[in-house]
Amino acid sequence: MLENSALGKRISCEDVLNHLFDVVLLFTEEGNVLATSPNTYSVANLRQDPLYRDLWPRIDTGEADFEVRGNTKRFRVLKLEEEFLLAIDDSPNSGQSIEFDHTLSQGFWRLDSNGVIQNVNTYLAEMLESSVSRLIGQPSERFMVWRDSSAVNRFEAAFLTARGNHRQALVAGSDTASGRVEVITDITNEFKKRNELEKRVEQMSALARKDPLTGLSNRIDFDERLSEQVESHVPFAVLLIDLDDLKQTNDQYGHAAGDQSLRKAANSLQQAMRGSDLVCRLGGDEFAIITQALSRHTAEDIAERVRQALEAVDIRASVGWAHSYDGQSDVAQRADQAMYDIKKRRKQN
């Protein structure tokens, strides 16, 4: 038991387990688990409780008496951050008379100074698809194949089971006089769900940047790439393309025919440009291209090449262009104006 000197009250192990810490594990140096806490409480709030105000400093000193199964024993206490309390019995033969608790729903192992497994509970043995007897004496690094090296006493780690399967876990541990003790919580299912969610977010993000009809990038991608190009100060050109007869095609042959024309135009534009160039459908019958590292003369040649590529598949279009040498901030507006000027002249002719 622990005795509160201010109140003269003796506090049992159950009191400590149920009121002081988020998770409490009591075990011997040999790894025999004595008791576990099922409850969750806020340590920060309980520090202000008068009943435990004098108890907390005594726990900090590293020794405390606990009542375990009717017997009072002195334990060495190790705190992991402010969420785990590890109470270790250092007395000789401390574990011989206490039965090992195989019902603990978290993995636990005790390692020597070289990282060799000295003791392990059934939960962790089953998680690693092995047995207690086979794990004892094995190097822990054989099973813990990766860990977050940025943290010491609480970190995420990857485990490889005896059958070659991968498990993900959270590990909380502390050094002892003879090595190290670690509590291992299997989060494999949560890890898989997290990865699946991240993949879905990536997929949704990619879809948000794609035109569903043509598969080209959309205006969101165009605007972001344009901003990046302006900030990079690398010479670039913007081409804006407007298909001349799409409305007529829709009216005469239906929207399915118009959609086919849009897909055909998208394919021709992609084939006419380099892989590093960005080809977008801005909406309706308007397309845009951002191409970089070229001169004004080359940009003009590319605009003509794009127009001819579309005519080769029976699509007439007005193609305007502008170069960043003439101003970066308004390059898209100048290309748009050039495209409408060309379209207006074509209608007049």
DODREN-812400 format. One record per atom (N, C-alpha, C): residue in three letters; y, z, x. Coordinates in steps of 0.02 Angstrom, whole numbers, padded with zeros to 5 digits, always signed. Layout:
AlaYZX ...
This chain:
Met-00060+00000+00042 Met+00000+00000+00000 Met+00063+00000+00043 Leu+00119-00024+00014 Leu+00184-00018+00045 Leu+00222+00037+00008 Glu+00260+00077+00046 Glu+00297+00130+00014 Glu+00371+00115+00019 Asn+00406+00114-00037 Asn+00478+00104-00039 Asn+00511+00170-00025 Ser+00544+00176+00034 Ser+00571+00240+00056 Ser+00628+00264+00012 Ala+00666+00218-00017 Ala+00723+00238-00058 Ala+00701+00267-00125 Leu+00650+00238-00155 Leu+00629+00259-00221 Leu+00567+00302-00220 Gly+00534+00307-00161 Gly+00474+00347-00157 Gly+00416+00318-00196 Lys+00418+00253-00209 Lys+00366+00222-00249 Lys+00319+00182-00204 Arg+00255+00189-00213 Arg+00206+00151-00175 Arg+00192+00087-00212 Ile+00196+00032-00175 Ile+00189-00034-00206 Ile+00123-00064-00186 Ser+00083-00084-00233 Ser+00016-00111-00218 Ser+00022-00184-00197 Cys-00033-00210-00171 Cys-00036-00281-00152 Cys-00020-00325-00212 Glu-00042-00306-00272 Glu-00030-00346-00331 Glu+00045-00351-00346 Asp+00081-00295-00334 Asp+00154-00297-00344 Asp+00186-00348-00299 Val+00165-00346-00235 Val+00193-00393-00187 Val+00177-00465-00207 Leu+00114-00476-00225 Leu+00091-00543-00243 Leu+00129-00570-00303 Asn+00141-00527-00351 Asn+00169-00551-00414 Asn+00245-00551-00417 His+00278-00520-00368 His+00351-00513-00375 His+00392-00537-00315 Leu+00363-00539-00256 Leu+00405-00551-00198 Leu+00408-00623-00174 Phe+00353-00660-00178 Phe+00351-00724-00145 Phe+00327-00779-00192 Asp+00347-00842-00176 Asp+00322-00899-00215 Asp+00247-00905-00208 Val+00222-00903-00147 Val+00150-00908-00134 Val+00132-00856-00082 Val+00081-00816-00094 Val+00059-00766-00046 Val-00015-00776-00031 Leu-00032-00777+00032 Leu-00102-00781+00053 Leu-00115-00721+00098 Leu-00166-00682+00082 Leu-00186-00627+00124 Leu-00254-00645+00153 Phe-00260-00643+00220 Phe-00324-00661+00250 Phe-00331-00626+00318 Thr-00393-00621+00341 Thr-00406-00589+00405 Thr-00398-00639+00462 Glu-00398-00613+00523 Glu-00392-00656+00581 Glu-00450-00705+00585 Glu-00508-00685+00557 Glu-00566-00730+00557 Glu-00560-00784+00503 Gly-00509-00780+00462 Gly-00499-00830+00411 Gly-00524-00811+00343 Asn-00547-00751+00333 Asn-00572-00729+00268 Asn-00513-00714+00221 Val-00510-00750+00165 Val-00455-00742+00118 Val-00467-00680+00076 Leu-00416-00637+00072 Leu-00423-00575+00035 Leu-00393-00581-00035 Ala-00336-00613-00042 Ala-00304-00618-00107 Ala-00254-00675-00106 Thr-00240-00701-00165 Thr-00190-00755-00172 Thr-00146-00741-00232 Ser-00087-00769-00231 Ser-00040-00759-00286 Ser-00040-00818-00332 Pro-00046-00807-00398 Pro-00043-00863-00445 Pro+00027-00876-00472 Asn+00075-00833-00455 Asn+00140-00836-00488 Asn+00193-00866-00443 Thr+00248-00886-00474 Thr+00304-00915-00437 Thr+00368-00877-00456 Tyr+00404-00852-00405 Tyr+00466-00816-00415 Tyr+00517-00837-00364 Ser+00580-00823-00378 Ser+00633-00840-00332 Ser+00643-00783-00282 Val+00630-00796-00219 Val+00639-00745-00168 Val+00712-00725-00162 Ala+00757-00773-00166 Ala+00829-00758-00158 Ala+00852-00708-00210 Asn+00830-00716-00272 Asn+00851-00670-00325 Asn+00820-00601-00316 Leu+00757-00598-00297 Leu+00722-00534-00290 Leu+00749-00493-00232 Arg+00781-00525-00184 Arg+00810-00487-00129 Arg+00865-00440-00154 Gln+00894-00456-00211 Gln+00948-00414-00238 Gln+00921-00358-00283 Asp+00857-00360-00298 Asp+00827-00309-00340 Asp+00823-00243-00302 Pro+00849-00187-00328 Pro+00848-00123-00292 Pro+00778-00101-00273 Leu+00728-00118-00313 Leu+00661-00096-00300 Leu+00635-00124-00234 Tyr+00657-00185-00214 Tyr+00630-00218-00155 Tyr+00680-00223-00098 Arg+00739-00193-00107 Arg+00791-00200-00057 Arg+00770-00170+00010 Asp+00734-00114+00008 Asp+00711-00082+00069 Asp+00644-00111+00092 Leu+00609-00144+00047 Leu+00544-00171+00065 Leu+00551-00233+00108 Trp+00601-00274+00094 Trp+00608-00337+00129 Trp+00617-00327+00205 Pro+00663-00283+00228 Pro+00669-00273+00301 Pro+00605-00249+00333 Arg+00565-00210+00299 Arg+00503-00186+00328 Arg+00454-00243+00338 Ile+00454-00290+00291 Ile+00410-00348+00299 Ile+00434-00390+00358 Asp+00499-00394+00368 Asp+00526-00433+00424 Asp+00504-00405+00491 Thr+00488-00340+00494 Thr+00470-00310+00559 Thr+00403-00335+00584 Gly+00361-00363+00540 Gly+00298-00392+00563 Gly+00237-00349+00549 Glu+00245-00290+00519 Glu+00187-00249+00501 Glu+00197-00220+00432 Ala+00142-00214+00394 Ala+00146-00185+00327 Ala+00077-00162+00306 Asp+00076-00109+00265 Asp+00013-00086+00236 Asp+00003-00116+00167 Phe-00056-00144+00156 Phe-00072-00172+00091 Phe-00134-00138+00063 Glu-00134-00130-00003 Glu-00194-00106-00036 Glu-00235-00166-00058 Val-00295-00173-00030 Val-00338-00230-00044 Val-00405-00204-00069 Arg-00420-00220-00132 Arg-00484-00200-00162 Arg-00497-00124-00153 Gly-00443-00086-00165 Gly-00450-00013-00164 Gly-00441+00018-00096 Asn-00437-00021-00043 Asn-00428+00006+00025 Asn-00359-00011+00052 Thr-00330+00036+00087 Thr-00265+00024+00119 Thr-00276+00001+00190 Lys-00249-00057+00208 Lys-00257-00083+00276 Lys-00190-00106+00303 Arg-00182-00103+00368 Arg-00121-00126+00399 Arg-00130-00199+00421 Phe-00081-00240+00403 Phe-00084-00312+00419 Phe-00023-00332+00460 Arg-00034-00381+00503 Arg+00023-00413+00536 Arg+00048-00468+00490 Val+00114-00469+00477 Val+00143-00513+00427 Val+00182-00569+00461 Leu+00168-00630+00441 Leu+00204-00688+00466 Leu+00237-00723+00407 Lys+00301-00739+00412 Lys+00335-00775+00359 Lys+00343-00847+00379 Leu+00329-00892+00332 Leu+00342-00963+00343 Leu+00402-00981+00300 Glu+00458-00995+00333 Glu+00521-01006+00299 Glu+00531-00947+00251 Glu+00538-00960+00185 Glu+00544-00906+00137 Glu+00498-00916+00078 Glu+00443-00953+00088 Glu+00401-00970+00032 Glu+00329-00945+00040 Phe+00307-00933+00101 Phe+00239-00910+00112 Phe+00240-00843+00148 Leu+00195-00799+00130 Leu+00184-00738+00168 Leu+00112-00739+00192 Leu+00102-00738+00257 Leu+00035-00734+00285 Leu+00025-00664+00313 Ala-00022-00627+00287 Ala-00036-00560+00311 Ala-00103-00562+00347 Ile-00104-00547+00412 Ile-00163-00554+00453 Ile-00187-00486+00478 Asp-00250-00472+00467 Asp-00280-00410+00490 Asp-00305-00420+00561 Asp-00275-00386+00610 Asp-00293-00393+00680 Asp-00343-00341+00704 Ser-00364-00297+00660 Ser-00408-00244+00682 Ser-00477-00271+00700 Pro-00513-00238+00747 Pro-00579-00263+00768 Pro-00627-00267+00710 Asn-00666-00322+00709 Asn-00718-00333+00658 Asn-00690-00330+00587 Ser-00627-00350+00580 Ser-00594-00343+00516 Ser-00626-00385+00462 Gly-00656-00441+00481 Gly-00682-00485+00430 Gly-00754-00475+00413 Gln-00789-00430+00445 Gln-00861-00425+00435 Gln-00880-00397+00367 Ser-00838-00353+00341 Ser-00856-00321+00278 Ser-00823-00353+00218 Ile-00785-00407+00228 Ile-00749-00437+00173 Ile-00777-00506+00159 Glu-00794-00519+00097 Glu-00825-00583+00078 Glu-00773-00639+00078 Phe-00792-00697+00105 Phe-00746-00754+00109 Phe-00732-00781+00039 Asp-00668-00794+00023 Asp-00649-00817-00043 Asp-00651-00894-00044 His-00702-00922-00078 His-00709-00995-00081 His-00674-01025-00142 Thr-00638-00983-00180 Thr-00605-01008-00240 Thr-00533-01029-00227 Leu-00509-01020-00167 Leu-00440-01038-00151 Leu-00429-01113-00163 Ser-00377-01129-00202 Ser-00365-01199-00221 Ser-00319-01235-00172 Gln-00317-01213-00111 Gln-00282-01247-00057 Gln-00326-01245+00005 Gly-00316-01293+00048 Gly-00354-01294+00110 Gly-00325-01245+00161 Phe-00368-01217+00201 Phe-00346-01171+00253 Phe-00391-01179+00314 Trp-00360-01182+00373 Trp-00399-01177+00435 Trp-00362-01136+00486 Arg-00401-01106+00531 Arg-00373-01069+00587 Arg-00393-01105+00651 Leu-00344-01118+00693 Leu-00354-01156+00755 Leu-00343-01111+00815 Asp-00379-01127+00870 Asp-00364-01090+00932 Asp-00306-01123+00968 Ser-00289-01099+01027 Ser-00230-01124+01062 Ser-00236-01197+01082 Asn-00298-01225+01082 Asn-00309-01295+01099 Asn-00315-01339+01037 Gly-00304-01310+00978 Gly-00309-01349+00917 Gly-00379-01358+00891 Val-00427-01320+00917 Val-00496-01325+00894 Val-00505-01281+00833 Ile-00541-01306+00782 Ile-00550-01269+00719 Ile-00596-01209+00730 Gln-00570-01149+00714 Gln-00608-01088+00721 Gln-00636-01064+00654 Asn-00600-01079+00601 Asn-00623-01061+00535 Asn-00590-01107+00485 Val-00625-01118+00429 Val-00601-01165+00378 Val-00631-01144+00311 Asn-00594-01154+00257 Asn-00622-01136+00192 Asn-00656-01196+00159 Thr-00693-01182+00106 Thr-00733-01233+00072 Thr-00690-01288+00043 Tyr-00632-01270+00016 Tyr-00587-01320-00014 Tyr-00569-01374+00037 Leu-00549-01354+00097 Leu-00529-01402+00148 Leu-00590-01442+00172 Ala-00647-01408+00178 Ala-00708-01444+00200 Ala-00725-01499+00150 Glu-00720-01485+00086 Glu-00734-01536+00035 Glu-00681-01590+00036 Met-00619-01572+00047 Met-00565-01622+00052 Met-00578-01670+00109 Leu-00604-01644+00164 Leu-00619-01686+00223 Leu-00689-01715+00220 Glu-00723-01708+00163 Glu-00790-01737+00151 Glu-00839-01715+00206 Ser-00838-01650+00219 Ser-00882-01622+00269 Ser-00905-01553+00245 Ser-00926-01511+00291 Ser-00947-01442+00274 Ser-00913-01395+00322 Val-00911-01331+00304 Val-00880-01280+00346 Val-00913-01278+00414 Ser-00979-01278+00416 Ser-01015-01272+00480 Ser-01002-01332+00525 Arg-00996-01391+00496 Arg-00985-01451+00537 Arg-00913-01456+00563 Leu-00865-01427+00526 Leu-00795-01430+00548 Leu-00780-01380+00603 Ile-00811-01322+00601 Ile-00797-01271+00652 Ile-00818-01297+00721 Gly-00771-01291+00768 Gly-00782-01316+00836 Gly-00756-01386+00848 Gln-00735-01420+00795 Gln-00707-01488+00802 Gln-00632-01484+00817 Pro-00606-01532+00856 Pro-00533-01534+00867 Pro-00498-01554+00802 Ser-00445-01519+00784 Ser-00410-01532+00722 Ser-00379-01602+00721 Glu-00361-01628+00780 Glu-00330-01695+00783 Glu-00378-01750+00763 Arg-00442-01735+00762 Arg-00491-01784+00739 Arg-00482-01799+00665 Phe-00456-01749+00628 Phe-00448-01756+00556 Phe-00374-01764+00537 Met-00329-01728+00571 Met-00257-01738+00558 Met-00233-01792+00605 Val-00232-01854+00580 Val-00218-01912+00623 Val-00144-01928+00628 Trp-00104-01899+00584 Trp-00031-01910+00588 Trp+00003-01851+00556 Arg+00061-01834+00584 Arg+00102-01781+00554 Arg+00175-01797+00567 Asp+00218-01772+00523 Asp+00290-01778+00531 Asp+00312-01734+00589 Ser+00329-01764+00645 Ser+00346-01727+00705 Ser+00415-01695+00703 Ser+00454-01712+00651 Ser+00522-01684+00647 Ser+00523-01612+00622 Ala+00467-01588+00595 Ala+00462-01520+00570 Ala+00407-01482+00607 Val+00411-01416+00608 Val+00364-01375+00645 Val+00317-01337+00599 Asn+00345-01298+00554 Asn+00303-01254+00513 Asn+00291-01278+00443 Arg+00322-01334+00423 Arg+00308-01363+00358 Arg+00320-01438+00364 Phe+00268-01477+00351 Phe+00273-01549+00362 Phe+00221-01587+00321 Glu+00231-01652+00315 Glu+00182-01696+00282 Glu+00137-01724+00336 Ala+00074-01732+00319 Ala+00025-01756+00368 Ala-00026-01801+00335 Ala-00057-01845+00375 Ala-00110-01889+00352 Ala-00176-01866+00383 Phe-00228-01863+00342 Phe-00294-01841+00364 Phe-00344-01898+00356 Leu-00392-01900+00402 Leu-00447-01948+00398 Leu-00511-01907+00388 Thr-00546-01919+00333 Thr-00605-01880+00317 Thr-00664-01901+00361 Ala-00718-01862+00357 Ala-00778-01877+00396 Ala-00809-01944+00375 Arg-00794-01966+00314 Arg-00820-02030+00290 Arg-00770-02087+00298 Gly-00715-02073+00332 Gly-00666-02126+00346 Gly-00615-02138+00292 Asn-00610-02094+00243 Asn-00560-02101+00191 Asn-00495-02066+00211 His-00441-02090+00184 His-00375-02062+00201 His-00352-02014+00147 Arg-00324-01957+00168 Arg-00294-01908+00123 Arg-00225-01891+00148 Gln-00180-01878+00102 Gln-00112-01856+00120 Gln-00103-01784+00099 Ala-00069-01745+00140 Ala-00063-01673+00125 Ala+00003-01645+00149 Leu+00022-01589+00119 Leu+00077-01548+00143 Leu+00047-01490+00182 Val+00074-01477+00241 Val+00047-01424+00284 Val+00101-01372+00297 Ala+00083-01309+00287 Ala+00127-01253+00305 Ala+00088-01209+00353 Gly+00117-01193+00410 Gly+00080-01156+00460 Gly+00123-01109+00501 Ser+00091-01070+00543 Ser+00126-01024+00587 Ser+00082-01009+00647 Asp+00114-00999+00704 Asp+00076-00980+00764 Asp+00053-00908+00759 Thr-00005-00894+00789 Thr-00031-00826+00793 Thr-00043-00809+00866 Ala-00066-00749+00879 Ala-00078-00728+00948 Ala-00132-00770+00981 Ser-00180-00795+00941 Ser-00236-00832+00969 Ser-00233-00907+00955 Gly-00183-00930+00920 Gly-00180-01002+00905 Gly-00132-01017+00848 Arg-00160-01039+00791 Arg-00118-01060+00735 Arg-00158-01057+00670 Val-00123-01040+00616 Val-00153-01044+00549 Val-00113-01093+00508 Glu-00147-01132+00466 Glu-00113-01182+00425 Glu-00142-01184+00355 Val-00099-01190+00306 Val-00118-01199+00237 Val-00105-01271+00219 Ile-00155-01305+00190 Ile-00154-01377+00180 Ile-00161-01393+00106 Thr-00111-01426+00077 Thr-00111-01444+00007 Thr-00120-01519-00001 Asp-00173-01539-00035 Asp-00189-01610-00044 Asp-00140-01641-00094 Ile-00103-01692-00072 Ile-00056-01727-00116 Ile-00072-01802-00118 Thr-00135-01819-00107 Thr-00155-01890-00104 Thr-00136-01926-00168 Asn-00153-01898-00226 Asn-00138-01932-00289 Asn-00063-01939-00299 Glu-00026-01886-00283 Glu+00047-01891-00289 Glu+00075-01942-00240 Phe+00045-01945-00179 Phe+00068-01993-00129 Phe+00056-02065-00153 Lys-00002-02077-00184 Lys-00017-02144-00210 Lys+00031-02163-00266 Lys+00044-02115-00310 Lys+00091-02128-00365 Lys+00161-02142-00339 Arg+00180-02105-00286 Arg+00246-02115-00257 Arg+00251-02185-00226 Asn+00198-02206-00190 Asn+00198-02273-00161 Asn+00199-02327-00214 Glu+00160-02317-00268 Glu+00160-02365-00322 Glu+00229-02371-00354 Leu+00261-02313-00363 Leu+00328-02313-00392 Leu+00377-02349-00346 Glu+00373-02336-00281 Glu+00417-02370-00233 Glu+00407-02445-00235 Lys+00344-02467-00240 Lys+00329-02539-00243 Lys+00358-02569-00307 Arg+00352-02533-00362 Arg+00379-02559-00425 Arg+00455-02564-00422 Val+00486-02514-00390 Val+00559-02516-00383 Val+00579-02576-00341 Glu+00541-02588-00286 Glu+00555-02647-00244 Glu+00546-02711-00282 Gln+00493-02715-00322 Gln+00480-02775-00362 Gln+00536-02786-00413 Met+00556-02731-00446 Met+00610-02737-00496 Met+00675-02757-00463 Ser+00687-02730-00403 Ser+00748-02748-00366 Ser+00747-02822-00347 Ala+00687-02846-00326 Ala+00681-02917-00308 Ala+00690-02962-00369 Leu+00661-02941-00426 Leu+00667-02980-00487 Leu+00740-02983-00511 Ala+00776-02928-00500 Ala+00846-02925-00521 Ala+00889-02975-00482 Arg+00864-02998-00425 Arg+00901-03045-00383 Arg+00876-03116-00390 Lys+00829-03128-00435 Lys+00799-03194-00443 Lys+00816-03224-00511 Asp+00826-03289-00512 Asp+00835-03326-00574 Asp+00765-03338-00603 Pro+00749-03313-00662 Pro+00680-03319-00688 Pro+00658-03390-00701 Leu+00704-03436-00715 Leu+00685-03505-00731 Leu+00667-03544-00669 Thr+00708-03540-00617 Thr+00699-03582-00557 Thr+00666-03545-00498 Gly+00668-03478-00499 Gly+00643-03440-00442 Gly+00692-03434-00385 Leu+00751-03463-00393 Leu+00803-03458-00341 Leu+00837-03390-00345 Ser+00874-03374-00292 Ser+00917-03314-00295 Ser+00969-03324-00349 Asn+00995-03268-00376 Asn+01045-03273-00429 Asn+01114-03253-00403 Arg+01160-03242-00449 Arg+01229-03227-00429 Arg+01234-03161-00391 Ile+01192-03112-00407 Ile+01194-03049-00372 Ile+01181-03060-00297 Asp+01128-03099-00282 Asp+01112-03113-00213 Asp+01168-03154-00180 Phe+01195-03202-00217 Phe+01249-03243-00190 Phe+01309-03201-00171 Asp+01330-03157-00216 Asp+01390-03115-00202 Asp+01379-03070-00141 Glu+01317-03041-00136 Glu+01304-02997-00079 Glu+01303-03036-00013 Arg+01270-03094-00013 Arg+01268-03134+00049 Arg+01337-03158+00068 Leu+01378-03176+00019 Leu+01445-03198+00034 Leu+01485-03142+00066 Ser+01479-03081+00041 Ser+01514-03024+00071 Ser+01491-03012+00142 Glu+01425-03017+00153 Glu+01398-03008+00221 Glu+01424-03061+00268 Gln+01428-03123+00245 Gln+01453-03177+00288 Gln+01526-03166+00306 Val+01566-03144+00258 Val+01637-03133+00271 Val+01646-03078+00323 Glu+01605-03024+00317 Glu+01610-02968+00364 Glu+01584-02986+00433 Ser+01538-03034+00438 Ser+01508-03050+00502 Ser+01552-03094+00546 His+01601-03128+00515 His+01646-03173+00551 His+01610-03231+00585 Val+01549-03246+00563 Val+01513-03306+00587 Val+01533-03364+00543 Pro+01550-03423+00572 Pro+01571-03480+00532 Pro+01518-03499+00480 Phe+01541-03513+00419 Phe+01494-03532+00366 Phe+01531-03576+00315 Ala+01491-03607+00273 Ala+01518-03649+00220 Ala+01485-03630+00154 Val+01522-03640+00099 Val+01495-03630+00032 Val+01497-03697-00005 Leu+01440-03714-00035 Leu+01436-03774-00076 Leu+01423-03753-00148 Leu+01461-03780-00195 Leu+01449-03768-00266 Leu+01430-03833-00299 Ile+01377-03832-00339 Ile+01349-03892-00369 Ile+01347-03884-00444 Asp+01373-03934-00480 Asp+01371-03933-00553 Asp+01335-03996-00576 Leu+01280-03986-00614 Leu+01242-04043-00639 Leu+01282-04077-00695 Asp+01289-04142-00691 Asp+01335-04177-00736 Asp+01308-04187-00807 Asp+01244-04199-00815 Asp+01219-04222-00880 Asp+01171-04172-00913 Leu+01174-04108-00896 Leu+01126-04061-00924 Leu+01136-04052-00999 Lys+01197-04046-01021 Lys+01210-04037-01093 Lys+01184-04097-01133 Gln+01195-04157-01106 Gln+01170-04217-01140 Gln+01094-04217-01143 Thr+01062-04195-01088 Thr+00988-04192-01087 Thr+00963-04142-01139 Asn+00995-04084-01144 Asn+00975-04034-01194 Asn+00983-04060-01265 Asp+01039-04094-01278 Asp+01053-04119-01345 Asp+01006-04175-01365 Gln+00990-04218-01316 Gln+00950-04278-01332 Gln+00875-04265-01330 Tyr+00852-04224-01282 Tyr+00780-04215-01272 Tyr+00756-04144-01283 Gly+00802-04097-01294 Gly+00782-04028-01306 Gly+00789-03985-01244 His+00789-03920-01254 His+00799-03873-01199 His+00742-03872-01150 Ala+00682-03889-01172 Ala+00625-03891-01126 Ala+00637-03944-01072 Ala+00665-04001-01093 Ala+00681-04054-01045 Ala+00737-04032-00999 Gly+00787-03995-01027 Gly+00841-03970-00986 Gly+00816-03919-00934 Asp+00770-03877-00955 Asp+00741-03828-00908 Asp+00703-03863-00852 Gln+00669-03917-00869 Gln+00633-03955-00818 Gln+00681-03986-00769 Ser+00738-04010-00792 Ser+00789-04038-00747 Ser+00815-03984-00700 Leu+00826-03924-00726 Leu+00850-03869-00684 Leu+00799-03852-00630 Arg+00736-03848-00648 Arg+00684-03833-00598 Arg+00679-03889-00546 Lys+00685-03951-00568 Lys+00682-04008-00522 Lys+00742-04007-00474 Ala+00800-03989-00500 Ala+00860-03984-00457 Ala+00851-03928-00406 Ala+00825-03871-00428 Ala+00815-03814-00382 Ala+00767-03833-00326 Asn+00714-03867-00342 Asn+00665-03888-00291 Asn+00697-03937-00241 Ser+00737-03984-00265 Ser+00769-04033-00221 Ser+00819-03999-00175 Leu+00857-03950-00201 Leu+00906-03915-00160 Leu+00872-03875-00105 Gln+00817-03842-00121 Gln+00781-03804-00070 Gln+00754-03849-00016 Gln+00728-03906-00035 Gln+00700-03952+00015 Gln+00754-03983+00059 Ala+00814-03988+00033 Ala+00869-04019+00071 Ala+00900-03971+00121 Met+00889-03905+00114 Met+00921-03856+00155 Met+00873-03822+00203 Arg+00900-03786+00252 Arg+00859-03748+00299 Arg+00834-03684+00267 Gly+00782-03656+00296 Gly+00755-03594+00270 Gly+00803-03536+00275 Ser+00850-03539+00323 Ser+00899-03485+00331 Ser+00957-03490+00283 Asp+00964-03547+00249 Asp+01018-03556+00201 Asp+01000-03523+00134 Leu+01049-03498+00099 Leu+01038-03468+00034 Leu+01054-03517-00021 Val+01004-03532-00062 Val+01012-03577-00120 Val+01007-03535-00183 Cys+01057-03538-00226 Cys+01060-03495-00286 Cys+01074-03536-00349 Arg+01050-03510-00404 Arg+01073-03534-00469 Arg+01119-03482-00497 Leu+01183-03500-00506 Leu+01232-03452-00530 Leu+01228-03443-00605 Gly+01200-03491-00640 Gly+01195-03487-00713 Gly+01209-03555-00744 Gly+01181-03568-00802 Gly+01191-03632-00835 Gly+01170-03689-00790 Asp+01218-03736-00779 Asp+01203-03795-00737 Asp+01235-03790-00669 Glu+01254-03728-00648 Glu+01288-03719-00584 Glu+01242-03688-00531 Phe+01244-03719-00472 Phe+01206-03695-00414 Phe+01255-03683-00357 Ala+01233-03643-00308 Ala+01275-03629-00249 Ala+01231-03625-00188 Ile+01261-03642-00130 Ile+01227-03639-00066 Ile+01273-03606-00015 Ile+01246-03560+00024 Ile+01283-03532+00081 Ile+01246-03553+00144 Thr+01280-03588+00188 Thr+01249-03610+00250 Thr+01296-03591+00307 Gln+01268-03568+00364 Gln+01310-03539+00416 Gln+01302-03576+00482 Ala+01347-03557+00529 Ala+01346-03583+00598 Ala+01351-03658+00601 Leu+01403-03686+00570 Leu+01414-03758+00572 Leu+01488-03774+00569 Ser+01505-03836+00585 Ser+01575-03858+00585 Ser+01595-03885+00517 Arg+01660-03900+00507 Arg+01683-03930+00445 Arg+01649-03997+00433 His+01645-04036+00486 His+01615-04103+00480 His+01542-04098+00457 Thr+01507-04051+00486 Thr+01436-04042+00466 Thr+01431-04019+00394 Ala+01476-03975+00373 Ala+01475-03951+00303 Ala+01486-04009+00255 Glu+01531-04055+00273 Glu+01542-04113+00230 Glu+01481-04157+00227 Asp+01448-04167+00284 Asp+01386-04207+00285 Asp+01332-04175+00242 Ile+01327-04108+00244 Ile+01276-04073+00205 Ile+01290-04082+00130 Ala+01353-04079+00111 Ala+01371-04088+00041 Ala+01349-04157+00016 Glu+01358-04208+00057 Glu+01336-04276+00039 Glu+01260-04280+00037 Arg+01227-04246+00083 Arg+01154-04247+00084 Arg+01126-04214+00022 Val+01158-04160+00000 Val+01136-04126-00061 Val+01144-04171-00122 Arg+01201-04205-00126 Arg+01213-04250-00183 Arg+01160-04306-00185 Gln+01144-04334-00126 Gln+01094-04388-00124 Gln+01025-04362-00140 Ala+01008-04301-00119 Ala+00943-04272-00134 Ala+00934-04264-00209 Leu+00987-04246-00244 Leu+00983-04239-00317 Leu+00978-04307-00351 Glu+01016-04355-00327 Glu+01012-04423-00355 Glu+00943-04453-00346 Ala+00909-04434-00292 Ala+00842-04460-00280 Ala+00792-04439-00334 Val+00807-04386-00370 Val+00764-04364-00425 Val+00799-04374-00492 Asp+00847-04422-00493 Asp+00882-04443-00555 Asp+00925-04387-00585 Ile+00956-04348-00542 Ile+01002-04296-00565 Ile+01070-04309-00534 Arg+01120-04321-00577 Arg+01189-04331-00553 Arg+01223-04263-00551 Ala+01262-04252-00497 Ala+01295-04187-00488 Ala+01360-04195-00452 Ser+01405-04148-00464 Ser+01468-04143-00427 Ser+01460-04087-00376 Val+01473-04103-00312 Val+01462-04056-00258 Val+01528-04043-00222 Gly+01553-03981-00227 Gly+01613-03962-00191 Gly+01596-03914-00135 Trp+01638-03915-00083 Trp+01623-03871-00026 Trp+01688-03844+00004 Ala+01681-03789+00040 Ala+01738-03760+00077 Ala+01710-03725+00138 His+01751-03723+00192 His+01728-03693+00255 His+01768-03630+00270 Ser+01736-03582+00303 Ser+01768-03518+00318 Ser+01825-03526+00369 Tyr+01827-03581+00407 Tyr+01882-03591+00454 Tyr+01949-03595+00418 Asp+01948-03615+00355 Asp+02010-03622+00316 Asp+02026-03558+00278 Gly+01989-03506+00291 Gly+02000-03441+00257 Gly+01934-03415+00229 Gln+01918-03353+00247 Gln+01853-03325+00226 Gln+01855-03293+00157 Ser+01911-03260+00141 Ser+01913-03220+00080 Ser+01910-03262+00017 Asp+01935-03325+00020 Asp+01937-03367-00040 Asp+01893-03429-00035 Val+01844-03427+00011 Val+01804-03486+00023 Val+01765-03508-00040 Ala+01740-03461-00079 Ala+01703-03478-00139 Ala+01749-03509-00192 Gln+01810-03482-00198 Gln+01858-03509-00246 Gln+01879-03580-00227 Arg+01887-03592-00163 Arg+01906-03660-00141 Arg+01849-03710-00152 Ala+01787-03688-00141 Ala+01730-03732-00154 Ala+01725-03747-00228 Asp+01739-03697-00270 Asp+01736-03706-00342 Asp+01790-03756-00365 Gln+01849-03749-00337 Gln+01903-03795-00355 Gln+01887-03866-00333 Ala+01858-03872-00272 Ala+01840-03938-00247 Ala+01787-03970-00292 Met+01740-03931-00317 Met+01688-03957-00360 Met+01718-03983-00426 Tyr+01764-03945-00455 Tyr+01794-03967-00518 Tyr+01840-04027-00508 Asp+01873-04032-00451 Asp+01914-04091-00437 Asp+01870-04153-00434 Ile+01812-04147-00401 Ile+01766-04204-00397 Ile+01740-04221-00466 Lys+01722-04172-00505 Lys+01696-04183-00572 Lys+01749-04218-00616 Lys+01811-04197-00609 Lys+01866-04227-00649 Lys+01876-04299-00630 Arg+01875-04316-00566 Arg+01883-04385-00543 Arg+01826-04428-00567 Arg+01765-04400-00567 Arg+01707-04439-00589 Arg+01712-04456-00663 Lys+01738-04408-00703 Lys+01746-04421-00774 Lys+01800-04473-00787 Gln+01853-04471-00746 Gln+01907-04519-00755 Gln+01886-04590-00737 Asn+01838-04594-00688 Asn+01814-04660-00668 Asn+01758-04686-00712 
